Amino acid sequence: MAATLHDVAHVAGVSFKTVSNVINDHPNVRPATRERVQKAIAELGYRPNLTARSLRSGHTGAITLAVPQLRLPYFAELADAVIRAAEARGLVVLIEQTSGERDRELEVLKSPRLRMSDGLIFSPLGLGEEDAALVTAEVPMVLLGERIFSGGCDHVTMQNVEGARAATEHLLDTGRQRIAVVGAHEGEVIGSAGLRLKGYREALESRGIEYDDGLVAYVGTWHRANGAEAMHELLDRGVEFDAVFGFNDTLAQGAMRVLQEAGRRIPSDVAVIGFDDLDETRYSIPTLSSVNPGREEIAKTAIKVLMERIKNPAGPAPREILTQFEVIARESTAA
């Protein structure tokens, strides 16, 4: 039998009204009480009755998450984090996959299916800064990612430049001098690849090391196969390097495979670092150093900001929120 609000109240040791206040993100709930209720919701697997809630409040209790590709591990783990953050607040999440295509992303923004939810968390790849005026929807929206920074909605994103600079500095601190890049996009300035390349260049400049475009491998997309192909290209060109910065973990893993097949020892011959701190980086051989961009914080913040906007659509001006990052050193960059 499905858990009810009364079941949650009983397990949490609070009143029915308190549970309702937590689910509806009422501000006058003590943090310890809120945490206890959210723990009970997760423990019981409580799901709200969307029909009843909609009739009572005019809200569905559902939100939509639009991401490019769930086969990209970063977006799979992001979706998982968003779902868990939403469940803790009694919300359900509907998933839209856009394949990172501009037309599909625009279609999602105008889709009548959005009326089945109270708000949208939107992570575009095909749309760019020049499309900012088109990024509107019938429901409140929180924008994720690095493609658009001047949209008229709340924006939660990671510190790409700073994180990439820290990753490069980590390699430099281990004594590496010729750091190859895997994952740049030709001509990109705004976007994950462009911003991470900027951070890489800033780190080199701060140490007095001249930027060498010959160390940069350009790719189309960010899958393992692209990382492997880019590493083959660097090796075939005879490029000398003692470290690799993969602009995401999957690129780095593809590059690692090719390096190992070529007889290059990691980290003795070549140190490797990625970006995203995917769960699988803990189980590769060697384990992969990475940048944790604050994915859990992105999810929780996006849910919190979206709920605030749903309750008060005409509230404060749109906010730009940057999450904290951390360089996670593992075996692949051991000194």
C-alpha positions in Angstrom: 0.0 0.0 0.0 1.3 3.5 -0.9 2.5 5.6 2.0 0.3 8.6 3.0 0.9 11.9 4.6 -0.3 10.4 7.9 2.3 7.7 7.6 5.1 10.3 7.0 3.8 12.3 10.0 3.8 9.1 12.2 7.4 8.1 11.3 8.7 11.7 11.6 6.9 12.2 14.9 5.2 15.4 13.8 1.7 16.6 12.8 0.0 16.1 9.5 0.1 19.9 9.0 3.9 20.0 9.6 4.4 17.4 6.9 2.2 19.4 4.5 4.3 22.6 5.4 7.5 20.8 4.6 6.2 19.4 1.3 5.0 22.8 0.3 8.3 24.4 1.4 6.7 26.6 4.0 9.4 28.8 5.5 8.2 28.5 9.1 9.6 25.0 9.7 12.6 24.4 11.9 15.6 23.0 9.9 15.8 19.9 12.2 12.1 19.2 11.8 12.3 19.7 8.0 15.2 17.3 7.8 13.3 14.7 9.9 10.3 14.9 7.6 12.3 14.7 4.5 14.1 11.6 5.8 10.7 10.0 6.5 9.5 10.8 3.0 12.6 9.1 1.5 12.4 6.2 3.9 8.7 5.5 3.1 9.0 6.3 -0.6 6.1 8.7 -0.2 4.6 10.0 -3.5 2.0 12.8 -3.5 -1.4 12.3 -5.0 -1.1 14.7 -7.9 -4.8 14.7 -8.8 -5.8 15.6 -5.3 -3.1 18.2 -4.9 -4.0 19.8 -8.2 -7.6 20.1 -7.2 -6.7 21.6 -3.9 -3.9 24.0 -4.8 -3.9 24.5 -8.6 -0.5 22.9 -8.6 0.4 19.4 -10.0 3.3 18.6 -7.6 5.4 17.7 -10.6 8.2 19.4 -12.4 9.9 18.8 -15.7 13.7 18.3 -16.2 14.9 18.7 -19.7 18.4 17.4 -20.4 20.4 16.7 -23.6 21.3 13.0 -23.3 20.8 10.5 -20.4 23.5 8.3 -22.0 26.0 10.9 -21.1 26.9 9.9 -17.5 27.0 13.5 -16.2 23.4 14.1 -17.2 22.3 10.7 -15.9 23.9 11.5 -12.5 22.4 15.1 -12.6 19.0 13.7 -13.3 19.3 11.3 -10.3 20.4 14.2 -8.1 17.4 16.3 -9.2 15.0 13.4 -8.6 16.3 12.8 -5.1 16.2 16.5 -4.3 12.6 16.7 -5.6 11.5 13.6 -3.8 12.7 15.1 -0.5 10.2 17.9 -1.1 7.4 15.7 -2.2 7.7 16.4 -5.9 7.9 14.1 -8.8 10.0 14.7 -11.9 9.1 14.3 -15.6 12.0 13.8 -17.9 12.4 15.3 -21.4 15.5 14.3 -23.5 16.4 16.9 -26.2 19.5 15.2 -27.7 21.1 18.6 -27.4 19.4 19.7 -30.6 18.3 23.4 -30.9 15.0 22.7 -32.6 14.1 20.0 -30.0 15.0 22.3 -27.1 12.8 25.0 -28.6 10.0 22.4 -29.0 10.3 21.5 -25.3 10.0 25.1 -24.2 6.7 25.4 -26.2 5.4 21.9 -25.5 1.8 21.6 -24.1 3.2 18.8 -22.0 4.7 21.5 -19.7 1.2 22.1 -18.5 1.4 18.8 -16.7 4.0 20.3 -14.4 4.5 23.3 -12.3 7.9 24.3 -13.5 10.9 23.5 -15.7 14.6 22.8 -15.0 16.2 23.3 -18.4 19.7 22.3 -19.5 20.3 23.3 -23.1 23.2 22.4 -25.4 21.9 23.4 -28.9 20.7 26.9 -27.9 23.2 29.6 -27.4 23.6 33.1 -26.0 22.2 34.5 -29.3 18.9 32.6 -28.5 18.5 34.1 -25.0 15.3 35.9 -26.0 13.7 32.6 -27.1 14.3 30.9 -23.8 10.8 31.4 -22.3 8.1 29.0 -21.1 4.5 29.0 -19.8 5.8 27.8 -16.4 8.5 29.1 -14.1 11.9 27.9 -15.2 15.4 27.5 -13.9 18.2 27.4 -16.4 21.2 25.1 -16.0 24.5 24.9 -17.8 26.8 27.3 -19.6 25.2 28.0 -22.9 23.1 31.0 -21.9 24.0 33.6 -19.3 21.6 36.5 -20.2 18.2 34.7 -20.1 15.4 36.3 -18.2 15.1 33.4 -15.6 17.0 32.1 -12.6 20.3 30.4 -13.6 22.3 27.8 -11.6 25.6 26.7 -13.0 29.1 25.6 -12.1 32.4 27.5 -12.0 33.8 26.1 -15.3 36.7 28.6 -15.7 37.8 28.4 -12.1 37.4 24.6 -12.0 39.4 24.1 -15.1 42.1 26.4 -13.9 42.3 24.4 -10.6 42.5 21.1 -12.5 45.4 22.5 -14.7 47.2 23.9 -11.6 46.9 20.5 -9.9 48.8 18.9 -12.8 51.4 21.7 -12.8 51.8 21.2 -9.1 52.8 17.6 -9.7 55.6 18.8 -11.9 53.9 18.4 -15.3 54.7 21.0 -17.9 53.2 19.9 -21.3 49.5 19.4 -20.6 47.4 18.1 -23.5 43.7 19.1 -23.7 41.1 16.6 -24.9 37.6 18.1 -25.6 37.9 21.6 -27.0 35.3 22.9 -29.4 36.5 24.9 -32.5 35.7 28.6 -32.0 33.6 28.2 -28.8 33.8 30.9 -26.2 30.6 30.5 -24.2 29.9 26.9 -23.3 31.6 24.3 -21.2 34.4 23.6 -23.6 35.2 27.3 -24.3 35.1 28.2 -20.6 37.3 25.2 -19.5 39.8 26.1 -22.2 39.9 29.6 -20.8 40.6 28.2 -17.4 43.4 26.0 -18.7 45.0 29.0 -20.5 44.7 31.1 -17.4 46.6 28.5 -15.3 49.4 28.2 -17.9 49.7 32.0 -18.1 49.9 32.3 -14.3 52.9 30.0 -14.3 54.6 31.7 -17.2 54.0 28.8 -19.6 53.2 29.7 -23.2 50.0 28.3 -24.6 50.5 25.8 -27.4 47.5 25.0 -29.7 49.3 21.9 -30.8 48.5 20.4 -27.4 44.8 20.9 -27.9 42.6 18.1 -29.4 39.3 19.3 -30.7 36.2 17.0 -30.6 32.6 17.2 -31.7 30.8 15.6 -28.7 32.0 14.4 -25.3 31.7 10.6 -25.3 34.5 8.1 -24.5 34.9 7.4 -28.2 35.6 11.1 -28.8 38.3 11.0 -26.1 39.8 7.9 -27.6 39.8 9.4 -31.1 41.4 12.6 -29.9 44.2 10.7 -28.1 44.9 8.7 -31.2 45.2 12.0 -33.1 47.6 13.5 -30.6 49.8 10.3 -30.6 49.7 10.1 -34.4 50.9 13.7 -34.7 53.8 12.9 -32.4 52.9 15.5 -29.8 55.0 15.4 -26.7 53.1 15.7 -23.5 53.3 14.5 -19.9 49.7 15.2 -18.8 46.2 15.2 -20.1 43.2 17.3 -19.1 40.0 15.7 -20.3 37.2 18.3 -20.3 34.9 15.7 -18.9 35.5 12.3 -17.2 34.2 10.3 -20.2 36.7 12.0 -22.5 39.5 11.4 -20.0 38.5 7.7 -19.7 38.6 7.2 -23.5 42.0 8.9 -23.6 43.3 6.7 -20.8 42.4 3.6 -22.7 44.3 4.6 -25.8 47.3 5.7 -23.7 47.5 2.4 -22.0 47.1 0.5 -25.3 50.1 2.6 -26.5 52.2 1.5 -23.6 52.1 4.8 -21.7 51.9 4.3 -18.0 49.5 6.4 -15.9 50.6 8.4 -14.0 54.3 7.6 -14.4 54.5 8.7 -18.0 51.3 10.7 -18.3 49.1 12.1 -15.6 45.4 12.4 -16.4 42.6 14.4 -14.9 38.9 14.8 -15.9 36.0 17.0 -14.9 32.6 16.0 -13.3 33.7 13.5 -10.7 31.4 10.8 -12.0 30.9 7.8 -9.7 32.7 5.5 -12.2 36.0 7.5 -11.8 36.4 5.7 -8.4 36.6 2.3 -10.1 38.7 2.9 -13.2 42.3 1.6 -13.3 43.9 3.7 -12.2 41.3 5.7 -10.4 40.7 9.0 -12.2 41.4 12.4 -10.6 38.6 14.9 -11.4 36.9 18.1 -10.6 33.7 17.8 -8.6 31.6 20.7 -9.9 29.0 20.6 -7.2 26.4 18.5 -9.0 24.4 17.7 -5.8 24.4 21.4 -4.9 23.3 22.3 -8.4 20.3 19.9 -8.1 19.3 21.0 -4.6 19.6 24.7 -5.5 17.7 24.3 -8.7 14.8 22.6 -6.9 14.8 25.2 -4.1 14.9 28.2 -6.5 12.2 26.7 -8.8 9.9 26.1 -5.9 10.3 29.7 -4.7 9.6 30.9 -8.2 6.5 28.7 -8.5 5.1 30.2 -5.3 6.0 33.7 -6.3 6.4 34.1 -10.1 6.7 37.9 -9.8 9.3 37.6 -7.0 12.8 38.9 -7.0 14.8 39.6 -10.2 16.3 36.5 -11.8 19.4 35.2 -10.0 22.7 33.8 -11.2 24.0 31.2 -8.7 27.4 29.5 -9.0 28.1 26.3 -7.1 31.3 25.4 -5.3 33.8 23.0 -6.8 36.6 20.7 -5.5 39.6 19.0 -7.2 39.6 15.3 -6.3 43.1 13.9 -6.5 43.2 10.1 -7.2 45.8 7.7 -8.6 45.9 9.1 -12.2 47.7 12.2 -11.0 49.8 10.8 -8.2 53.2 12.5 -8.0 
